[in-house]
Amino acid sequence: MAKIKVLLEVEPSRAEQPEGFGAFREAVASETSAFDQALPGLDQVAGLGVEPDENFVPVPMFSTPRQEAAEAHEPLRALREFAVPETNPDMAPTSEVLPVEVDPTKLAELQERVTVWPSSPFVLDEDEQDPGGPGAGLDMEAFDLARSRTGLDCRPFRPGVSVDTVRALLGVARPWLDGFRGQNIVVGIVDEGVNGQVYPVSGGFTLPGATLQPGAATITSHGSMCAADILVAAPAARLYDYPFLGRPDSGGALKMFQAVLEHRRLDGTPHLTNNSYGYAEVPRREQAPRHEIWAINHPLHRKVREVVASGAAAFFAAGNCGAQCPSGNCERSGTGPGRSIHASNSLAEVVTVAAVNSRQERVGYSSQGPGMFAPKKPDFASYTHFFGNFGPGRPGGAPRPPKSPFDSGTSAATPVAAGVAALLLSAFSELTPEELREALLSGLVNPTGKDWDPGYGRGIVNAAASYSFLLRKS
């Protein structure tokens, strides 16, 4: 029987593992298999045929599950010190997560000894079917587009528009006039890799044995699209590249978020992260109660909360499984209102972004709330279907069907919103993730007139209004 990937969470004593960040760095740099070393906790699974996965690195955890709330908040408070541009002391982990492969017949016995979590596969939040149609590739004037009224855009989708159109809709001219364009802000792109020859990649992280280094992806990569879309609002921002989607599972994402937290500890960067991926199906709860979609205490979700607690806002795509025209990779079980925004993408601590076109119509594949962890998800919507990385004359060229002829999906909308956040941070560098969220929510255009809408969230992002809100507060 084929082995399956899981995450084992073990709880070594502090004497065994006094420095979590240092141990993580050593495991990444070691040429010897970390699994062959005398790692704390491995004695608990001896004799059960546990093997390392292909990029095994133990990940330290600095927070405990939420049911132990009193203990969980103390280490999270300590992570707030990472919001400064200087190196902070190492920390002892509360537990360690080991990405391994196991024989399914041994799972029951394994669960009696240690905590076992799934390591489920991710999909990119891009639309897999051709959104082109009559008029695809045409552009229009911005003032003819935004009508602040709701509508729906499904196949064949409306024509794509230019980056300049999206910039006009966002109102970036106001903060740009004051000299702010995202300078001194670093955005971490957790994805499949970014092309560093075209986009300003200045750092990042790679897994042991991985061939893809930060900045080495092709210009047609999904991560390169995200990079282009961050620069729409924040053209002077720098980028860190955290490529893991060549091996897309939650164990890979867990390691990338630990690398983000390590960079935060060293110098306070990156200042925020973009995450344009998620799960495409919802397994039955009684069959998979510990799946990432159902288990809010899964190590991946806890690690995301650790990163946010350290001062780095996390932007997540709502997903492309909206009821009207879901992406081709969506399972029926995970499509539509209340089923399509889940896992880390629905955490209260993150910013969850839906998608609208340049007419402020909801794009029909954009996933609908309520979220499965925090109910009022998405938080707000942002723009997609424009010529950013992809399209005529753009760096990524004009892909042929079934690829989108322009930047698409909540995958594109999310980095546009993250770019607005980077723009605001360049002007107001002391903003915490909570204060940044407040500024974004206070500046929204609200075409629905509702406090919250399952498709739009609380409205549509607007850089000019959020910037004015912060000026009034300062």
Secondary structure, 3 states (H helix, E strand, C coil): CCCEEEEEEECCCCCCCCCHHHHHHHHHHCCCCHHHCCCCCHHHHCCCCCEECCCCCCEEECCCCHHHHHHHHHHHHHHHHHHCCCCCCCCCCCEEEEEEEECHHHHHHHHCCCEEEECCECEECCCCCCCCCCCCCCCCCHHHCCCCCCCEECCCCCCCEEHHHHHHHHCCHHHHHCCCCCCCCEEEEEECCCECCCCCEEEECCCCCCCCCCCECCCCCHHHHHHHHHHHHCCCCEEEEEECCCCCEHHHHHHHHHHHHHHHHHHCCCCEEEECEECCCCCCCCCCCCCCCCCCCCHHHHHHHHHHHCCCEEEEECCCCCCCCCCCCCCHHHCCCCCCCCHHHHCCCCEEEEEECCCCCEECCCCCCCCCCCCCCCCEEEECCEECCCCCCCCCCCCCCCCCCCECHHHHHHHHHHHHHHHHHHHCCCCCHHHHHHHHHHCCECCCCCCCECCCECCECCHHHHHHHHHHHC
